[in-house]
Every structure is written in structure tokens, then in C-alpha cells.
Amino acid sequence: MLRYLEQVRGIEGGHSLAGYIEFFARDFFANLTLEERKSLIATGENYPTSTLSVLAKLPENPGPEVLKEIRDLDKRLDGKTGEPTARLRVGIVAVLGRSNEKESLAYLRNLYVHQPERRAPVAMSLTQHPDGDAWPVLVDSLRTVDGDPAREILGALVGVNRQPDKSEPYRNVILLGLRLQANGGELVARLLEKWIGEKPYPADAPIAEQMAAWQKWYATTFPNERPAELPKESTQNKWSYDELLSFLESKEGMTGSPSRGAQVFHDGQCMNCHRFNGKGERIGPDLSAVSQRFTRKEILESIVYPNQVVSDQYASKIVIANGKTYTGIAAKNPDGGMTVLQSDGQKVELAAADIEDVQSSKLSAMPEGLANRLTLEQIADLFAYLMKSPEPNVAARNPAKVR
């Protein structure tokens, strides 16, 4: 029956045919015992569409044995592609989140950390129980989610009596509000009001005015942090951020060559600052496990807008030595001197006796416009290279963390 239902779903028919088959499948599987449905889930990778129908009719908490079978199925789906498999994996995280089982929720949090491209559906699943250990995951997800997932997560967080103790979540929420505007900005305002306990604008203020007020509040409350402002396109860029993101999400952009990407990584001078699978410099962040920490969207943003999110560890320093000014990533040497990697890739060695002053900068040492040097094909190749899984010994040295 599984094989038959999987096959007939591919039949081209009238508008109602697909829905008829789906309703029949759900009703059919609902009549099976829980043990029988568990047996079907055990072979779910072979019948992704029908298995999704099985999951749709499971009780809210089907028990630890069935939930373990579902988690095992999800692991077996790693590396498999196609729309039916993608839909099945969304259904899996929804069922695991609904169960509120300790092991399943821990599994979802692990997925969020180690499989960045699945963060939106995982976070949406965790909104079913948004307090406890799920709360920091949902707050972190506001860095990258948009649209319906963002609105659902915001609505869930409003119902939790808990507030961040650092500046970054407030900045991320304000930036999300600036992106959403009338399509969810009111949820951002409600969450900020809940966190802060005040409303720095009239009750009838339009969303744009509310977001401007929150930006002003952030600048006053965290004067030493980067402002809560959306990145701006440079007129010198060959492509806009949206154009590059659309390309990378297309079939062409998803089928780059990792081997050619390795050459782009070398020729584009990425190796002058970054290390990947044991090759390159250590001055900038090690990118070996970048695919396990960030989405393609986040990586692209860091290239197009290098100053938007900058780790304190890799922020630029302004070093004055012998009356000259050097700006870049500055590393102390054992003898007390400094090595400064400038934005043009050039290193400057400075003796301790020559250094007059060192000042912090809010700017990244990575220059803007790096993508301008590349063709679209080269960009696809570079991302194919960066999204490779790291070598086991390298991955162990680069654990992923929820920021």
C-alpha cells in the first residue's frame, strides 16, 4: 500500500486529485495500530510522501519508542534531496516539537545548532513550548528568520516572562522590525515592550515611528554597540545583496563546483585571512565548519555587508606607530609587538617600541566589495566549497554555538 500510494501521487489529474489521495492516505494510516505505524516510519526514507501522511495522524505524544523511530528516520534522511524529503523533514520536526518529550526537544535544539539551513522550521516547532531551554533558541532565531516564521516566533516569545541580558537580541529584534514593517512590525513592538516594560512612543504611533523610537532607545541604552540599522547597499557593488541571494537559491547557484571553489578561495585572497580544512591563515575566523554554524544567507551577508555583524575577536584595530596609522586585525606578538593584517591583505610587523597607541574600531577588517571581483559562476563555486562538511578532526576543533 505504501508503494502504491507513493506511485499514484505522481499521477497528473484534476485539481482535486492530489487532495483526494492525501485525505485517503491519512484516513487509511489512522486505522493502523501505533505499532504498525512505527513499522512504516522505520522504512520512511523510501516513501517520504506517504510517511508524511503517517506523521500527520499520530497522537500528540506517540510515546518514546515511536519518537525515537522518527528521530532515527530524520538521521537517515541526511544527504537526501528532493521536495518530498524536504517536506517530510519539516513534518518530522513539527511532530517532535509537539510531543514535548525531553529527548526530542534536545534533538531539535541540536538540529538548530548543527544544521543551519533547517533553523526556521526547527524554531517554528519549538514555539509549541517556547519556555525553558527553547527560549534562547527562539531568541537567537530572530537573527535570520523573516515572514511567517518570524511572526510565529515573535508571537510565541511575547507569552514568555523572560528578557535578554545582552544587547544583541534587542538589536536583532529591532532589525527584524525594520525588515517586517507593516507585515509584523507590531509583533516586534509588543515583544520589545514586554522585554523593556515601557513604550517610548504614543499608543497610536505608526510602525515606522515605533521602530525609529526603538532605534533611538537602543542607541541610548547601548552607546558602545553597533547601531540597530539595516545595512545599506554600496553603489560600487556589481550586484545587490538580494540579486546574489536569489542567484544562490536558484538551481544554478546551488550546483557550483567545490574543486573550482577551492581555487576561488585561493585566488580571491580569502586564504590571506581565513583557514579552511587546515589551509590558510589564522588571523580571521576559521571557516572550516562554517556550513555547520551559518546559513548561506548569513554567509552572503557577511561578504556583502562585512560591517553589519562583527565579532569583537575580529573587529578592526587602529594602530598608530612611528606617526603612521594602520587599520586591520591586530594580533600581539610574543615580543610585545603587533602584526596588523590590513584590508588589502598586506601584513605589517610593528615593534613594541614603535607602537604609540591602539584604538578599537566598530568596523570589520574584511573589505567591502569582495564579490565584485568574481563572476556569478565563481560565487556559486565558492559557496559549494564553503558548504562542504569539514574534515572530522577539523570539525572537532570548531564546535558550533548558538550566539
Contacts in CASP RR format, 6 or more apart in sequence:
PFRMAT RR
TARGET T0000
AUTHOR 0000-0000-0000
METHOD contacts of the structure
MODEL  1
MLRYLEQVRGIEGGHSLAGYIEFFARDFFANLTLEERKSLIATGENYPTS
TLSVLAKLPENPGPEVLKEIRDLDKRLDGKTGEPTARLRVGIVAVLGRSN
EKESLAYLRNLYVHQPERRAPVAMSLTQHPDGDAWPVLVDSLRTVDGDPA
REILGALVGVNRQPDKSEPYRNVILLGLRLQANGGELVARLLEKWIGEKP
YPADAPIAEQMAAWQKWYATTFPNERPAELPKESTQNKWSYDELLSFLES
KEGMTGSPSRGAQVFHDGQCMNCHRFNGKGERIGPDLSAVSQRFTRKEIL
ESIVYPNQVVSDQYASKIVIANGKTYTGIAAKNPDGGMTVLQSDGQKVEL
AAADIEDVQSSKLSAMPEGLANRLTLEQIADLFAYLMKSPEPNVAARNPA
KVR
1 28 0 8 1.000
2 40 0 8 1.000
2 43 0 8 1.000
2 46 0 8 1.000
2 47 0 8 1.000
2 50 0 8 1.000
3 47 0 8 1.000
5 21 0 8 1.000
5 25 0 8 1.000
5 28 0 8 1.000
5 47 0 8 1.000
5 49 0 8 1.000
5 50 0 8 1.000
5 53 0 8 1.000
6 47 0 8 1.000
6 49 0 8 1.000
6 50 0 8 1.000
8 21 0 8 1.000
9 18 0 8 1.000
9 21 0 8 1.000
9 49 0 8 1.000
9 50 0 8 1.000
11 17 0 8 1.000
22 53 0 8 1.000
25 50 0 8 1.000
25 53 0 8 1.000
26 53 0 8 1.000
26 56 0 8 1.000
26 57 0 8 1.000
29 37 0 8 1.000
29 40 0 8 1.000
29 50 0 8 1.000
29 53 0 8 1.000
29 54 0 8 1.000
29 57 0 8 1.000
30 57 0 8 1.000
32 40 0 8 1.000
34 59 0 8 1.000
34 62 0 8 1.000
34 66 0 8 1.000
37 54 0 8 1.000
37 58 0 8 1.000
37 62 0 8 1.000
37 66 0 8 1.000
38 65 0 8 1.000
38 66 0 8 1.000
38 69 0 8 1.000
40 47 0 8 1.000
40 50 0 8 1.000
40 51 0 8 1.000
40 54 0 8 1.000
41 51 0 8 1.000
41 54 0 8 1.000
41 55 0 8 1.000
41 66 0 8 1.000
41 69 0 8 1.000
41 70 0 8 1.000
41 73 0 8 1.000
42 69 0 8 1.000
42 72 0 8 1.000
42 73 0 8 1.000
44 50 0 8 1.000
44 51 0 8 1.000
44 73 0 8 1.000
44 88 0 8 1.000
45 73 0 8 1.000
45 76 0 8 1.000
45 77 0 8 1.000
45 80 0 8 1.000
45 85 0 8 1.000
48 84 0 8 1.000
48 85 0 8 1.000
48 87 0 8 1.000
48 88 0 8 1.000
49 84 0 8 1.000
49 87 0 8 1.000
49 88 0 8 1.000
51 73 0 8 1.000
51 88 0 8 1.000
52 84 0 8 1.000
52 87 0 8 1.000
52 88 0 8 1.000
52 91 0 8 1.000
55 70 0 8 1.000
55 88 0 8 1.000
55 91 0 8 1.000
55 92 0 8 1.000
55 94 0 8 1.000
55 95 0 8 1.000
56 91 0 8 1.000
58 66 0 8 1.000
58 95 0 8 1.000
60 98 0 8 1.000
60 99 0 8 1.000
61 67 0 8 1.000
61 98 0 8 1.000
61 99 0 8 1.000
61 100 0 8 1.000
61 101 0 8 1.000
62 95 0 8 1.000
62 99 0 8 1.000
63 99 0 8 1.000
63 101 0 8 1.000
64 101 0 8 1.000
64 103 0 8 1.000
67 95 0 8 1.000
67 96 0 8 1.000
67 99 0 8 1.000
67 101 0 8 1.000
67 103 0 8 1.000
67 104 0 8 1.000
68 103 0 8 1.000
70 92 0 8 1.000
70 95 0 8 1.000
70 96 0 8 1.000
70 104 0 8 1.000
71 96 0 8 1.000
71 103 0 8 1.000
71 104 0 8 1.000
71 107 0 8 1.000
73 92 0 8 1.000
74 89 0 8 1.000
74 92 0 8 1.000
74 93 0 8 1.000
74 107 0 8 1.000
74 111 0 8 1.000
77 85 0 8 1.000
77 88 0 8 1.000
77 89 0 8 1.000
77 92 0 8 1.000
89 118 0 8 1.000
89 121 0 8 1.000
90 121 0 8 1.000
91 121 0 8 1.000
93 108 0 8 1.000
93 111 0 8 1.000
93 118 0 8 1.000
93 121 0 8 1.000
93 122 0 8 1.000
93 125 0 8 1.000
94 121 0 8 1.000
94 124 0 8 1.000
94 125 0 8 1.000
96 104 0 8 1.000
96 105 0 8 1.000
96 107 0 8 1.000
96 108 0 8 1.000
96 125 0 8 1.000
97 104 0 8 1.000
97 105 0 8 1.000
97 108 0 8 1.000
97 125 0 8 1.000
97 126 0 8 1.000
97 128 0 8 1.000
97 129 0 8 1.000
98 125 0 8 1.000
98 128 0 8 1.000
100 128 0 8 1.000
100 129 0 8 1.000
105 126 0 8 1.000
105 129 0 8 1.000
105 133 0 8 1.000
105 134 0 8 1.000
106 133 0 8 1.000
108 122 0 8 1.000
108 125 0 8 1.000
108 126 0 8 1.000
109 126 0 8 1.000
109 133 0 8 1.000
109 134 0 8 1.000
109 137 0 8 1.000
111 118 0 8 1.000
111 122 0 8 1.000
112 118 0 8 1.000
112 119 0 8 1.000
112 122 0 8 1.000
112 123 0 8 1.000
112 126 0 8 1.000
112 137 0 8 1.000
112 141 0 8 1.000
112 402 0 8 1.000
113 400 0 8 1.000
113 401 0 8 1.000
113 402 0 8 1.000
114 292 0 8 1.000
114 400 0 8 1.000
115 122 0 8 1.000
115 292 0 8 1.000
116 291 0 8 1.000
116 292 0 8 1.000
116 293 0 8 1.000
116 294 0 8 1.000
116 295 0 8 1.000
116 298 0 8 1.000
117 295 0 8 1.000
117 296 0 8 1.000
119 141 0 8 1.000
119 144 0 8 1.000
119 145 0 8 1.000
119 295 0 8 1.000
120 141 0 8 1.000
120 144 0 8 1.000
120 145 0 8 1.000
120 149 0 8 1.000
121 149 0 8 1.000
122 137 0 8 1.000
123 137 0 8 1.000
123 138 0 8 1.000
123 141 0 8 1.000
123 145 0 8 1.000
123 149 0 8 1.000
123 153 0 8 1.000
124 149 0 8 1.000
124 152 0 8 1.000
124 153 0 8 1.000
126 134 0 8 1.000
126 137 0 8 1.000
126 138 0 8 1.000
127 134 0 8 1.000
127 138 0 8 1.000
127 152 0 8 1.000
127 153 0 8 1.000
127 155 0 8 1.000
127 156 0 8 1.000
130 138 0 8 1.000
130 156 0 8 1.000
130 157 0 8 1.000
130 159 0 8 1.000
130 160 0 8 1.000
131 160 0 8 1.000
131 162 0 8 1.000
135 157 0 8 1.000
135 160 0 8 1.000
135 162 0 8 1.000
136 402 0 8 1.000
137 402 0 8 1.000
138 153 0 8 1.000
138 156 0 8 1.000
138 157 0 8 1.000
139 157 0 8 1.000
139 164 0 8 1.000
139 169 0 8 1.000
140 169 0 8 1.000
140 402 0 8 1.000
140 403 0 8 1.000
141 149 0 8 1.000
141 153 0 8 1.000
142 150 0 8 1.000
142 153 0 8 1.000
142 154 0 8 1.000
142 169 0 8 1.000
142 172 0 8 1.000
142 173 0 8 1.000
142 176 0 8 1.000
143 172 0 8 1.000
143 298 0 8 1.000
143 403 0 8 1.000
144 295 0 8 1.000
144 297 0 8 1.000
144 298 0 8 1.000
145 153 0 8 1.000
145 176 0 8 1.000
146 176 0 8 1.000
146 179 0 8 1.000
146 180 0 8 1.000
147 180 0 8 1.000
147 183 0 8 1.000
147 184 0 8 1.000
150 176 0 8 1.000
150 180 0 8 1.000
150 184 0 8 1.000
151 180 0 8 1.000
151 183 0 8 1.000
151 184 0 8 1.000
151 187 0 8 1.000
154 176 0 8 1.000
154 184 0 8 1.000
154 187 0 8 1.000
154 188 0 8 1.000
154 190 0 8 1.000
154 191 0 8 1.000
155 187 0 8 1.000
155 190 0 8 1.000
155 191 0 8 1.000
157 191 0 8 1.000
158 187 0 8 1.000
158 190 0 8 1.000
158 191 0 8 1.000
158 194 0 8 1.000
159 194 0 8 1.000
163 194 0 8 1.000
163 195 0 8 1.000
163 196 0 8 1.000
164 170 0 8 1.000
164 195 0 8 1.000
167 218 0 8 1.000
167 221 0 8 1.000
167 222 0 8 1.000
167 225 0 8 1.000
168 403 0 8 1.000
170 192 0 8 1.000
170 195 0 8 1.000
170 218 0 8 1.000
170 221 0 8 1.000
170 222 0 8 1.000
170 228 0 8 1.000
171 218 0 8 1.000
171 222 0 8 1.000
171 225 0 8 1.000
171 226 0 8 1.000
171 228 0 8 1.000
173 188 0 8 1.000
173 191 0 8 1.000
173 192 0 8 1.000
174 188 0 8 1.000
174 192 0 8 1.000
174 211 0 8 1.000
174 214 0 8 1.000
174 215 0 8 1.000
174 218 0 8 1.000
174 228 0 8 1.000
175 228 0 8 1.000
175 229 0 8 1.000
175 230 0 8 1.000
176 185 0 8 1.000
176 188 0 8 1.000
177 184 0 8 1.000
177 185 0 8 1.000
177 188 0 8 1.000
177 207 0 8 1.000
177 211 0 8 1.000
178 211 0 8 1.000
178 215 0 8 1.000
178 228 0 8 1.000
178 229 0 8 1.000
178 230 0 8 1.000
179 230 0 8 1.000
180 187 0 8 1.000
180 188 0 8 1.000
181 207 0 8 1.000
181 208 0 8 1.000
181 211 0 8 1.000
182 207 0 8 1.000
184 207 0 8 1.000
185 207 0 8 1.000
185 210 0 8 1.000
185 211 0 8 1.000
186 207 0 8 1.000
188 211 0 8 1.000
188 214 0 8 1.000
189 207 0 8 1.000
189 210 0 8 1.000
189 211 0 8 1.000
189 214 0 8 1.000
192 214 0 8 1.000
193 199 0 8 1.000
196 217 0 8 1.000
200 213 0 8 1.000
200 214 0 8 1.000
200 216 0 8 1.000
200 217 0 8 1.000
201 209 0 8 1.000
201 210 0 8 1.000
201 213 0 8 1.000
205 213 0 8 1.000
214 228 0 8 1.000
215 227 0 8 1.000
215 228 0 8 1.000
215 229 0 8 1.000
218 225 0 8 1.000
218 227 0 8 1.000
218 228 0 8 1.000
219 227 0 8 1.000
219 228 0 8 1.000
226 307 0 8 1.000
226 308 0 8 1.000
226 310 0 8 1.000
226 362 0 8 1.000
231 241 0 8 1.000
231 301 0 8 1.000
231 304 0 8 1.000
231 305 0 8 1.000
231 307 0 8 1.000
231 308 0 8 1.000
233 240 0 8 1.000
233 241 0 8 1.000
234 368 0 8 1.000
234 369 0 8 1.000
236 368 0 8 1.000
236 369 0 8 1.000
236 372 0 8 1.000
237 304 0 8 1.000
237 368 0 8 1.000
237 369 0 8 1.000
237 371 0 8 1.000
237 372 0 8 1.000
238 371 0 8 1.000
238 372 0 8 1.000
239 247 0 8 1.000
239 371 0 8 1.000
239 376 0 8 1.000
241 300 0 8 1.000
241 301 0 8 1.000
241 304 0 8 1.000
241 305 0 8 1.000
244 300 0 8 1.000
244 304 0 8 1.000
244 371 0 8 1.000
244 379 0 8 1.000
245 297 0 8 1.000
245 300 0 8 1.000
247 253 0 8 1.000
247 376 0 8 1.000
247 379 0 8 1.000
247 380 0 8 1.000
248 254 0 8 1.000
248 296 0 8 1.000
248 300 0 8 1.000
248 379 0 8 1.000
248 380 0 8 1.000
248 383 0 8 1.000
249 296 0 8 1.000
252 376 0 8 1.000
252 380 0 8 1.000
253 376 0 8 1.000
253 379 0 8 1.000
253 380 0 8 1.000
253 383 0 8 1.000
254 380 0 8 1.000
255 380 0 8 1.000
255 384 0 8 1.000
256 377 0 8 1.000
256 380 0 8 1.000
256 381 0 8 1.000
256 383 0 8 1.000
256 384 0 8 1.000
257 381 0 8 1.000
257 384 0 8 1.000
258 381 0 8 1.000
258 384 0 8 1.000
258 385 0 8 1.000
258 388 0 8 1.000
259 385 0 8 1.000
260 378 0 8 1.000
260 381 0 8 1.000
260 384 0 8 1.000
260 385 0 8 1.000
261 378 0 8 1.000
261 381 0 8 1.000
261 382 0 8 1.000
261 384 0 8 1.000
261 385 0 8 1.000
262 385 0 8 1.000
263 381 0 8 1.000
264 270 0 8 1.000
264 374 0 8 1.000
264 378 0 8 1.000
264 381 0 8 1.000
264 382 0 8 1.000
264 385 0 8 1.000
265 271 0 8 1.000
265 276 0 8 1.000
265 382 0 8 1.000
265 385 0 8 1.000
265 386 0 8 1.000
268 370 0 8 1.000
268 373 0 8 1.000
268 374 0 8 1.000
269 345 0 8 1.000
270 276 0 8 1.000
270 287 0 8 1.000
271 279 0 8 1.000
271 280 0 8 1.000
271 281 0 8 1.000
272 280 0 8 1.000
272 281 0 8 1.000
272 341 0 8 1.000
272 345 0 8 1.000
273 281 0 8 1.000
273 283 0 8 1.000
273 284 0 8 1.000
273 329 0 8 1.000
273 341 0 8 1.000
273 345 0 8 1.000
273 365 0 8 1.000
273 366 0 8 1.000
274 280 0 8 1.000
274 281 0 8 1.000
274 284 0 8 1.000
274 285 0 8 1.000
274 286 0 8 1.000
274 287 0 8 1.000
275 281 0 8 1.000
275 282 0 8 1.000
275 284 0 8 1.000
275 286 0 8 1.000
275 287 0 8 1.000
275 288 0 8 1.000
276 286 0 8 1.000
276 287 0 8 1.000
276 288 0 8 1.000
276 385 0 8 1.000
276 386 0 8 1.000
277 288 0 8 1.000
277 388 0 8 1.000
277 390 0 8 1.000
277 391 0 8 1.000
277 394 0 8 1.000
278 288 0 8 1.000
278 394 0 8 1.000
281 341 0 8 1.000
283 329 0 8 1.000
283 331 0 8 1.000
283 339 0 8 1.000
283 341 0 8 1.000
284 314 0 8 1.000
284 329 0 8 1.000
284 341 0 8 1.000
284 365 0 8 1.000
285 311 0 8 1.000
285 313 0 8 1.000
285 314 0 8 1.000
286 397 0 8 1.000
286 398 0 8 1.000
287 386 0 8 1.000
288 390 0 8 1.000
288 391 0 8 1.000
288 394 0 8 1.000
288 395 0 8 1.000
288 397 0 8 1.000
288 398 0 8 1.000
289 390 0 8 1.000
289 394 0 8 1.000
289 395 0 8 1.000
289 398 0 8 1.000
289 399 0 8 1.000
289 400 0 8 1.000
290 299 0 8 1.000
290 386 0 8 1.000
291 386 0 8 1.000
291 387 0 8 1.000
291 388 0 8 1.000
291 389 0 8 1.000
291 390 0 8 1.000
292 389 0 8 1.000
292 390 0 8 1.000
292 395 0 8 1.000
292 398 0 8 1.000
292 400 0 8 1.000
293 398 0 8 1.000
293 400 0 8 1.000
293 401 0 8 1.000
294 302 0 8 1.000
296 383 0 8 1.000
296 387 0 8 1.000
299 383 0 8 1.000
299 386 0 8 1.000
300 383 0 8 1.000
301 308 0 8 1.000
301 309 0 8 1.000
302 308 0 8 1.000
302 309 0 8 1.000
302 366 0 8 1.000
303 370 0 8 1.000
303 371 0 8 1.000
304 368 0 8 1.000
304 369 0 8 1.000
304 371 0 8 1.000
305 368 0 8 1.000
306 364 0 8 1.000
306 366 0 8 1.000
306 367 0 8 1.000
306 368 0 8 1.000
306 370 0 8 1.000
307 362 0 8 1.000
307 363 0 8 1.000
307 364 0 8 1.000
307 368 0 8 1.000
310 362 0 8 1.000
310 363 0 8 1.000
310 364 0 8 1.000
314 329 0 8 1.000
314 364 0 8 1.000
314 365 0 8 1.000
315 360 0 8 1.000
315 361 0 8 1.000
315 362 0 8 1.000
315 363 0 8 1.000
315 364 0 8 1.000
315 365 0 8 1.000
316 327 0 8 1.000
316 328 0 8 1.000
316 329 0 8 1.000
316 330 0 8 1.000
316 361 0 8 1.000
316 363 0 8 1.000
316 364 0 8 1.000
316 365 0 8 1.000
317 327 0 8 1.000
317 328 0 8 1.000
317 329 0 8 1.000
317 330 0 8 1.000
317 340 0 8 1.000
317 358 0 8 1.000
317 359 0 8 1.000
317 360 0 8 1.000
317 361 0 8 1.000
318 325 0 8 1.000
318 326 0 8 1.000
318 327 0 8 1.000
318 328 0 8 1.000
318 358 0 8 1.000
318 359 0 8 1.000
318 360 0 8 1.000
318 361 0 8 1.000
319 325 0 8 1.000
319 326 0 8 1.000
319 327 0 8 1.000
319 328 0 8 1.000
319 330 0 8 1.000
319 338 0 8 1.000
319 340 0 8 1.000
319 350 0 8 1.000
319 355 0 8 1.000
319 357 0 8 1.000
319 358 0 8 1.000
319 359 0 8 1.000
320 326 0 8 1.000
320 355 0 8 1.000
320 356 0 8 1.000
320 357 0 8 1.000
320 358 0 8 1.000
320 359 0 8 1.000
321 350 0 8 1.000
321 351 0 8 1.000
321 354 0 8 1.000
321 355 0 8 1.000
321 356 0 8 1.000
322 354 0 8 1.000
322 356 0 8 1.000
323 356 0 8 1.000
326 340 0 8 1.000
326 342 0 8 1.000
326 348 0 8 1.000
326 350 0 8 1.000
327 340 0 8 1.000
327 342 0 8 1.000
327 343 0 8 1.000
327 361 0 8 1.000
327 363 0 8 1.000
327 365 0 8 1.000
328 340 0 8 1.000
328 341 0 8 1.000
328 342 0 8 1.000
328 343 0 8 1.000
328 361 0 8 1.000
328 365 0 8 1.000
329 340 0 8 1.000
329 341 0 8 1.000
329 365 0 8 1.000
330 338 0 8 1.000
330 339 0 8 1.000
330 340 0 8 1.000
330 341 0 8 1.000
330 358 0 8 1.000
331 338 0 8 1.000
331 339 0 8 1.000
331 341 0 8 1.000
332 338 0 8 1.000
333 339 0 8 1.000
333 349 0 8 1.000
335 351 0 8 1.000
335 352 0 8 1.000
336 352 0 8 1.000
337 349 0 8 1.000
337 350 0 8 1.000
337 351 0 8 1.000
337 352 0 8 1.000
337 355 0 8 1.000
338 349 0 8 1.000
338 350 0 8 1.000
338 352 0 8 1.000
338 355 0 8 1.000
338 358 0 8 1.000
339 347 0 8 1.000
339 348 0 8 1.000
339 349 0 8 1.000
339 350 0 8 1.000
340 347 0 8 1.000
340 348 0 8 1.000
340 350 0 8 1.000
341 347 0 8 1.000
341 365 0 8 1.000
342 348 0 8 1.000
342 365 0 8 1.000
343 365 0 8 1.000
343 366 0 8 1.000
343 367 0 8 1.000
344 367 0 8 1.000
371 379 0 8 1.000
374 382 0 8 1.000
389 395 0 8 1.000
390 398 0 8 1.000
END
